[in-house]
Amino acid sequence: MKSPSASREPADDRGVITLMDDDRGRVELSSLAGGRWRITVTPGASDSLSHEASWETAYPLVLIEKILEIKGPGFLCDEIRREEDPTYVGFSLESLLLQYRPEEAFVGSRLLDFGCGSGSSTTFLARTFPRMDIVGVDMVPEFLAVARMRADLYKIKNTTYLRSTDSNTLPDVGSVDLIVLSTVYEHLLPDERRTLLPLLWEILRPGGVMFIAETPYRWWPIETHTTGLPLIGYLPPPLALGYARRCSRKLDVRDNSWSELLRRGVRGGTPREILRMIQEGGGRTSSTESGGAWGPGSYRRLVPPNASKSTQTQTENRTCGAQGHQVCSRRTAGGYHARGDSEGMTDVLSLCRHSEL
């Protein structure tokens, strides 16, 4: 891809810089007071707009160009907003973490932001909890380059970024107190889920918490994340693939293979699946009440690999029958917490590894 700086046009009489103008779209920057920029994106024939068509940012020009080069015009404004807008990704992450621990408890803790991408969530957390050590892990070196540029911009000293060399191993992270997978789990392929969840569980210290956030619920009647189609989650792969190609109004999925659709998040996840994969990786699971993964009263304990009884994890599953939401109205004593919304998006599934029951 031709870099934006190579195609950047000089500012016109209005002080507007054109960073891109081709079949992918047109990107214009207008200079504002205080060194800020207004970004305006007009999508082209070969690209689609993710969310925002415009955003005002304090990012320097070089960082805007780098994000445009890597993410493309359709995701430019959204990627910047994810870090700069405190009501977007940051609000949900901060609220999530503070439900489980008081702010002072984060001092000296270690958090793994698994699948950190370009560092929007990692950067926000590092600035919000400056005395917490944060490790961001991702497979894409270009994403990590943007993450490090963001850290340099804010002079952040409490983050480390590591690259995973493949999708079935972890780099040398060490043990951590908190693990966050935000908008990540649904993009893992089935084999990756079975391999990575036990590996993540093993590095979680007793008393730590693993959060799986913003993941679509697999069995929600309408798959809103990738295809927008009803009941596709209930179909076997060959039928689901044909259904998506023929009927999805999201034109960019019609040429995808089944593996590509899985990578884009078409299958979502369920608490039962997550618990089972941790169990198959070495956790011992015992059901003390019947009722299915989301049935009323379903209750499980997980024992992390090589853990004693004092490091067991309890989990509790609940459901709200009116809308089929995945919901737990309070933090349970056993450490399981899940919320949902009207589109079947699981706000958070948390698994706590307790030092004692």
C-alpha positions as CSV (number, residue, x, y, z in Angstrom):
1,M,0.0,0.0,0.0
2,K,1.3,3.4,-0.9
3,S,2.0,5.4,2.3
4,P,-0.2,8.4,3.0
5,S,2.8,10.7,3.3
6,A,3.9,9.8,-0.2
7,S,0.5,10.9,-1.6
8,R,-0.1,13.8,0.7
9,E,-1.1,17.0,-1.1
10,P,0.1,20.4,0.2
11,A,-2.5,22.4,2.2
12,D,-4.9,24.3,0.0
13,D,-6.1,27.9,0.5
14,R,-8.3,26.7,3.4
15,G,-5.5,25.0,5.2
16,V,-6.8,21.6,4.3
17,I,-4.4,18.7,3.7
18,T,-5.5,15.8,1.6
19,L,-3.8,12.6,2.9
20,M,-5.6,10.2,0.5
21,D,-7.7,10.5,-2.6
22,D,-8.1,7.2,-4.5
23,D,-10.6,4.3,-4.9
24,R,-10.3,3.6,-1.2
25,G,-11.6,7.0,-0.2
26,R,-10.7,10.6,0.4
27,V,-9.1,11.7,3.7
28,E,-8.8,15.4,4.5
29,L,-7.2,17.1,7.5
30,S,-8.2,20.6,8.6
31,S,-5.9,22.4,11.0
32,L,-7.6,23.6,14.3
33,A,-6.4,25.7,17.2
34,G,-4.0,24.2,19.7
35,G,-2.3,21.8,17.2
36,R,-5.5,19.7,16.7
37,W,-6.8,18.3,13.5
38,R,-10.3,17.6,12.1
39,I,-10.2,14.4,10.1
40,T,-12.9,14.0,7.4
41,V,-13.3,10.7,5.5
42,T,-15.3,10.1,2.4
43,P,-15.3,6.3,1.6
44,G,-14.4,5.2,-1.9
45,A,-15.6,2.4,-4.1
46,S,-13.2,-0.2,-2.7
47,D,-13.5,0.6,1.0
48,S,-16.4,0.9,3.5
49,L,-16.8,3.2,6.5
50,S,-16.6,1.5,9.8
51,H,-18.2,4.1,12.1
52,E,-17.1,7.7,12.2
53,A,-16.7,9.8,9.1
54,S,-15.2,12.7,11.1
55,W,-13.1,13.1,14.2
56,E,-11.2,15.9,16.0
57,T,-7.9,14.7,17.3
58,A,-4.8,15.9,19.1
59,Y,-2.6,13.3,17.4
60,P,0.4,14.5,15.5
61,L,0.3,14.3,11.7
62,V,2.8,11.4,11.6
63,L,0.7,9.2,13.9
64,I,-2.5,10.0,11.9
65,E,-0.7,8.9,8.7
66,K,0.6,5.8,10.3
67,I,-2.9,4.7,11.4
68,L,-4.3,5.5,8.0
69,E,-1.5,3.4,6.4
70,I,-2.3,0.4,8.5
71,K,-6.0,0.6,9.2
72,G,-7.2,2.3,6.0
73,P,-9.7,5.2,5.6
74,G,-12.7,3.2,6.8
75,F,-11.2,2.6,10.3
76,L,-9.1,5.7,10.7
77,C,-11.5,7.8,12.8
78,D,-12.8,4.9,14.8
79,E,-9.2,3.7,15.7
80,I,-8.3,7.2,17.0
81,R,-11.6,7.7,18.8
82,R,-11.1,4.4,20.6
83,E,-8.2,5.8,22.6
84,E,-9.1,9.5,22.7
85,D,-12.9,9.3,23.6
86,P,-13.3,8.6,27.3
87,T,-16.9,7.4,26.7
88,Y,-15.9,4.7,24.2
89,V,-13.5,1.8,25.0
90,G,-12.0,3.4,28.0
91,F,-15.2,3.9,29.9
92,S,-16.2,0.3,29.7
93,L,-12.7,-1.0,30.6
94,E,-12.3,1.3,33.6
95,S,-15.8,0.5,34.9
96,L,-15.2,-3.2,34.4
97,L,-12.0,-3.3,36.4
98,L,-13.2,-1.1,39.2
99,Q,-16.2,-3.4,39.8
100,Y,-13.7,-6.0,41.0
101,R,-11.0,-4.0,42.7
102,P,-10.7,-0.6,44.4
103,E,-8.4,1.8,42.5
104,E,-5.6,1.5,45.1
105,A,-5.5,-2.3,44.5
106,F,-4.1,-1.8,41.0
107,V,-0.9,-0.3,42.4
108,G,1.9,-2.8,41.7
109,S,-0.4,-5.2,39.8
110,R,0.3,-6.6,36.3
111,L,-2.3,-6.7,33.6
112,L,-2.1,-8.5,30.2
113,D,-4.0,-6.9,27.4
114,F,-4.2,-9.9,25.1
115,G,-4.9,-9.0,21.5
116,C,-4.1,-5.4,22.2
117,G,-4.1,-4.4,18.5
118,S,-2.9,-0.9,18.0
119,G,-2.8,-0.2,21.7
120,S,-6.0,2.0,22.1
121,S,-7.1,0.0,25.2
122,T,-3.6,-0.5,26.5
123,T,-2.8,3.2,26.2
124,F,-6.0,4.2,28.0
125,L,-5.4,1.7,30.9
126,A,-1.8,2.8,31.2
127,R,-2.9,6.5,31.6
128,T,-5.7,5.6,33.9
129,F,-3.7,3.3,36.2
130,P,-0.2,4.7,35.9
131,R,1.2,2.6,38.8
132,M,0.0,-0.7,37.2
133,D,2.4,-2.6,34.9
134,I,0.6,-3.4,31.6
135,V,1.7,-5.9,28.9
136,G,0.1,-5.7,25.5
137,V,0.4,-8.7,23.2
138,D,-0.5,-8.9,19.5
139,M,0.6,-10.8,16.4
140,V,0.7,-8.0,14.0
141,P,3.9,-5.9,14.1
142,E,2.4,-3.0,12.3
143,F,-0.3,-2.7,15.0
144,L,2.4,-2.8,17.7
145,A,4.3,0.0,15.9
146,V,1.2,2.2,16.3
147,A,0.9,1.1,20.0
148,R,4.5,2.1,20.7
149,M,4.0,5.5,18.9
150,R,1.0,6.1,21.2
151,A,3.1,5.3,24.2
152,D,5.8,7.7,23.0
153,L,3.2,10.4,22.4
154,Y,2.1,10.3,26.1
155,K,5.5,9.5,27.5
156,I,4.0,6.3,29.0
157,K,6.5,4.2,31.0
158,N,4.4,1.4,32.4
159,T,3.6,-0.5,29.2
160,T,5.5,-3.3,27.4
161,Y,4.5,-4.6,24.0
162,L,5.3,-8.1,23.0
163,R,4.6,-9.9,19.7
164,S,3.2,-13.4,19.5
165,T,5.1,-15.3,16.8
166,D,2.1,-17.5,16.0
167,S,-1.5,-17.9,17.0
168,N,-1.1,-20.9,19.3
169,T,1.6,-19.7,21.7
170,L,2.2,-16.9,24.1
171,P,5.4,-14.8,24.4
172,D,7.2,-14.8,27.7
173,V,4.7,-12.6,29.6
174,G,5.3,-14.0,33.1
175,S,2.5,-14.2,35.7
176,V,-0.2,-11.5,35.8
177,D,-3.0,-10.4,38.1
178,L,-5.5,-9.4,35.4
179,I,-6.1,-10.6,31.8
180,V,-8.3,-8.6,29.4
181,L,-9.6,-10.0,26.1
182,S,-11.6,-7.1,24.7
183,T,-13.3,-7.7,21.3
184,V,-10.7,-10.5,20.9
185,Y,-12.2,-13.9,21.7
186,E,-14.7,-14.0,18.9
187,H,-11.9,-13.5,16.4
188,L,-9.9,-16.6,17.5
189,L,-10.3,-19.7,15.4
190,P,-11.5,-22.8,17.2
191,D,-8.1,-24.4,17.5
192,E,-6.6,-21.1,18.8
193,R,-9.3,-20.9,21.5
194,R,-8.6,-24.5,22.7
195,T,-4.9,-23.8,22.9
196,L,-4.7,-20.2,24.2
197,L,-7.3,-20.2,26.9
198,P,-5.5,-22.8,29.0
199,L,-2.2,-21.0,28.4
200,L,-3.7,-17.7,29.6
201,W,-5.2,-19.4,32.6
202,E,-1.9,-20.8,33.6
203,I,-0.2,-17.4,33.9
204,L,-3.1,-15.9,36.0
205,R,-2.0,-15.6,39.6
206,P,-4.3,-16.8,42.5
207,G,-6.8,-14.0,43.2
208,G,-6.5,-12.8,39.6
209,V,-9.3,-12.2,37.1
210,M,-9.7,-13.0,33.4
211,F,-12.1,-10.7,31.5
212,I,-13.6,-11.7,28.2
213,A,-15.4,-8.5,27.0
214,E,-17.6,-7.4,24.1
215,T,-17.9,-10.9,22.6
216,P,-21.1,-11.8,20.8
217,Y,-23.2,-14.6,22.3
218,R,-23.1,-17.6,19.9
219,W,-26.7,-18.6,20.3
220,W,-28.3,-15.2,20.0
221,P,-31.1,-15.5,17.3
222,I,-29.6,-12.8,15.1
223,E,-25.8,-12.7,14.4
224,T,-25.2,-9.0,14.4
225,H,-21.4,-8.9,14.5
226,T,-20.4,-10.2,11.1
227,T,-23.3,-11.1,8.8
228,G,-26.4,-9.5,10.3
229,L,-28.3,-12.8,9.6
230,P,-30.8,-14.6,11.8
231,L,-30.2,-18.2,13.0
232,I,-26.8,-18.5,11.2
233,G,-25.3,-19.5,14.5
234,Y,-27.4,-22.7,14.5
235,L,-26.3,-23.9,11.1
236,P,-23.4,-26.3,10.3
237,P,-20.4,-24.6,8.6
238,P,-21.3,-25.5,4.9
239,L,-24.8,-24.2,5.2
240,A,-23.8,-21.2,7.2
241,L,-21.2,-20.2,4.6
242,G,-23.7,-20.5,1.7
243,Y,-26.3,-18.6,3.7
244,A,-23.8,-15.8,4.4
245,R,-22.6,-15.5,0.8
246,R,-26.1,-15.5,-0.6
247,C,-28.1,-13.5,1.9
248,S,-25.8,-11.2,3.9
249,R,-26.3,-7.5,3.1
250,K,-22.7,-6.9,4.3
251,L,-21.1,-7.1,0.9
252,D,-17.6,-7.5,2.2
253,V,-18.4,-10.9,3.6
254,R,-19.8,-12.5,0.4
255,D,-16.4,-13.6,-0.9
256,N,-15.1,-14.9,2.4
257,S,-14.2,-18.5,3.0
258,W,-15.5,-20.2,6.2
259,S,-12.1,-19.7,7.9
260,E,-12.2,-16.0,7.0
261,L,-15.7,-15.7,8.5
262,L,-14.6,-17.3,11.7
263,R,-11.7,-14.9,11.9
264,R,-14.1,-12.1,11.5
265,G,-16.1,-13.3,14.5
266,V,-19.2,-15.0,13.0
267,R,-19.4,-17.7,15.7
268,G,-19.0,-15.6,18.9
269,G,-18.7,-17.6,22.1
270,T,-20.5,-19.0,25.1
271,P,-19.5,-19.3,28.8
272,R,-20.0,-23.1,28.6
273,E,-17.5,-23.3,25.7
274,I,-14.9,-21.1,27.6
275,L,-15.2,-23.2,30.8
276,R,-14.9,-26.4,28.8
277,M,-11.8,-25.3,27.1
278,I,-10.1,-24.3,30.3
279,Q,-11.1,-27.7,31.7
280,E,-9.7,-29.6,28.8
281,G,-6.5,-27.7,29.3
282,G,-6.1,-29.1,32.8
283,G,-8.9,-27.6,34.9
284,R,-11.1,-30.0,36.9
285,T,-14.8,-29.1,36.5
286,S,-17.6,-30.4,38.7
287,S,-21.3,-29.5,38.2
288,T,-23.1,-29.2,41.5
289,E,-26.4,-28.3,40.0
290,S,-28.0,-29.1,36.7
291,G,-29.4,-26.6,34.3
292,G,-27.1,-26.2,31.4
293,A,-24.5,-23.5,30.7
294,W,-27.0,-20.6,31.1
295,G,-29.8,-22.4,32.9
296,P,-30.9,-21.1,36.3
297,G,-28.7,-22.3,39.1
298,S,-26.0,-23.8,36.9
299,Y,-22.9,-23.7,39.0
300,R,-19.3,-24.9,38.4
301,R,-15.9,-24.9,40.0
302,L,-12.7,-24.8,38.0
303,V,-9.3,-25.9,39.4
304,P,-6.4,-24.3,37.5
305,P,-3.7,-26.7,36.4
306,N,-1.5,-27.9,39.3
307,A,-3.6,-25.9,41.7
308,S,-4.5,-27.0,45.2
309,K,-8.0,-26.7,46.7
310,S,-7.1,-23.3,48.0
311,T,-6.7,-22.0,44.5
312,Q,-10.0,-23.2,43.0
313,T,-12.2,-21.0,41.0
314,Q,-16.0,-21.0,41.4
315,T,-18.2,-19.7,38.6
316,E,-21.9,-19.1,38.5
317,N,-24.1,-18.8,35.4
318,R,-27.4,-16.9,35.3
319,T,-29.9,-15.8,32.6
320,C,-32.6,-13.2,32.2
321,G,-35.4,-15.1,30.6
322,A,-37.4,-12.2,29.2
323,Q,-34.9,-11.3,26.4
324,G,-32.5,-14.2,26.7
325,H,-29.8,-11.8,27.9
326,Q,-26.7,-13.2,29.5
327,V,-26.8,-11.3,32.8
328,C,-25.6,-11.4,36.3
329,S,-26.9,-8.5,38.4
330,R,-24.2,-8.7,41.0
331,R,-20.7,-9.9,41.5
332,T,-21.0,-13.5,42.7
333,A,-19.1,-14.9,45.6
334,G,-17.6,-17.4,43.2
335,G,-16.2,-14.8,40.9
336,Y,-18.3,-15.2,37.8
337,H,-19.9,-12.1,36.2
338,A,-21.6,-11.7,32.9
339,R,-23.8,-9.0,31.3
340,G,-25.5,-8.8,28.0
341,D,-27.4,-6.4,25.7
342,S,-30.4,-6.5,23.4
343,E,-28.2,-7.5,20.4
344,G,-26.7,-10.6,22.1
345,M,-23.4,-8.9,22.8
346,T,-21.8,-10.2,26.0
347,D,-20.4,-7.1,27.8
348,V,-18.2,-9.2,30.0
349,L,-17.5,-12.8,31.1
350,S,-15.1,-12.9,34.0
351,L,-13.4,-15.9,35.6
352,C,-11.7,-15.3,38.9
353,R,-8.9,-17.5,40.2
354,H,-9.3,-17.2,44.0
355,S,-6.7,-17.9,46.6
356,E,-9.3,-19.3,48.9
357,L,-13.0,-20.1,48.7
